[in-house]
């Protein structure tokens, strides 16, 4: 990437994102259009090097969650750009990137709910009503957007970390696992927004092996 940038054939943005808690850039990635705005300007690049800093411990409260959220949001956007050059792009790191997997599902023709990944207060408050919020890097529960907004820790119209905001979906929830060469489907029903918030909150969990031939092994 460095050689390409010197030859003029590949634009590369160089820099280090080491922001204090009081300095949060405005980040809004619309998964419907795949358009990313950073401080109101559309972002574009053909190559990126993104690295999670595990060697510098955070000094502010909630720093670990903040670091993980920013890395997940930036890497999810980079992975969703087909022409973006990344080191080891073929690795399965995208499997844990919720925004990237949503974008990939949409590109594969699956119906996905309107979704926004953002830390910009105005953009989040403008999202259609009845939405939910969830951590961009996982590790937390789904909450109604209206309940999550007052707890976001706004400063100058920015929250400390991006979040996933999405149109609320209805149960049943389906989870599909590939084990021993076959797909296994779990159907979950619950009266709660997020059944994980309370032990044994799922009213029913049904499991079955999907019919058809076994998935070929590599």
FENQUI-V221936 format. One record per residue. N is the residue number from 1. RES is the residue in one small letter. SS is DSSP state (h for helix, s for strand, l for the rest). NEAR is the number of other C-alpha atoms within 8 Angstrom. Layout:
n: {N N}
res: {RES RES}
ss: {SS SS}
near: {NEAR NEAR}
This chain:
n: {1 2 3 4 5 6 7 8 9 10 11 12 13 14 15 16 17 18 19 20 21 22 23 24 25 26 27 28 29 30 31 32 33 34 35 36 37 38 39 40 41 42 43 44 45 46 47 48 49 50 51 52 53 54 55 56 57 58 59 60 61 62 63 64 65 66 67 68 69 70 71 72 73 74 75 76 77 78 79 80 81 82 83 84 85 86 87 88 89 90 91 92 93 94 95 96 97 98 99 100 101 102 103 104 105 106 107 108 109 110 111 112 113 114 115 116 117 118 119 120 121 122 123 124 125 126 127 128 129 130 131 132 133 134 135 136 137 138 139 140 141 142 143 144 145 146 147 148 149 150 151 152 153 154 155 156 157 158 159 160 161 162 163 164 165 166 167 168 169 170 171 172 173 174 175 176 177 178 179 180 181 182 183 184 185 186 187 188 189 190 191 192 193 194 195 196 197 198 199 200 201 202 203 204 205 206 207 208 209 210 211 212 213 214 215 216 217 218}
res: {x x x x x x x x x x x x x x x x x x x x x x x x x x x x x x x x x x x x x x x x x x x x x x x x x x x x x x x x x x x x x x x x x x x x x x x x x x x x x x x x x x x x x x x x x x x x x x x x x x x x x x x x x x x x x x x x x x x x x x x x x x x x x x x x x x x x x x x x x x x x x x x x x x x x x x x x x x x x x x x x x x x x x x x x x x x x x x x x x x x x x x x x x x x x x x x x x x x x x x x x x x x x x x x x x x x x x x x x x x}
ss: {l h h h h h h l l l l l l l l l l l l l l l l l l l s s s s l l l l s s s s l l s s l l l l s l l l l l l l l l l l l l l l h h h h h h h h h h h h h h h h h l l l l l s l l l l l l h h h h h l h h h h h h h h h h l l l l l l l s s s s s s h h h h h l l l l l s s s s s l l l l l l l s s h h h h h l l l l l s l l s s s s s s s s s s l l l l l s s s s s s s l l s s s s s s s s s l l l l h h h l l l l s s s s s s s s l l l l l l l l l}
near: {7 6 6 10 11 7 7 7 7 10 10 11 6 4 4 4 4 4 7 6 7 6 6 10 7 12 13 13 12 11 12 6 5 7 9 11 12 11 7 6 6 8 8 4 9 10 11 11 6 7 5 7 5 5 4 5 6 7 5 6 5 6 9 8 7 10 9 10 14 10 11 11 13 9 10 13 12 9 11 9 7 5 5 11 8 8 5 5 7 4 6 5 6 10 7 6 12 11 13 12 11 9 10 9 11 10 7 6 6 7 6 7 8 8 11 12 16 14 14 12 10 7 9 11 6 6 7 6 4 8 13 13 13 12 13 13 10 7 5 6 9 10 11 10 11 8 8 10 7 7 6 8 7 9 7 4 8 12 13 11 8 14 12 13 14 11 11 8 5 5 7 8 8 8 7 8 7 8 7 4 9 11 12 12 12 11 12 13 11 13 8 6 7 9 12 7 7 6 6 6 11 10 9 8 9 7 8 7 8 8 4 4 5 7 7 5 4 2}
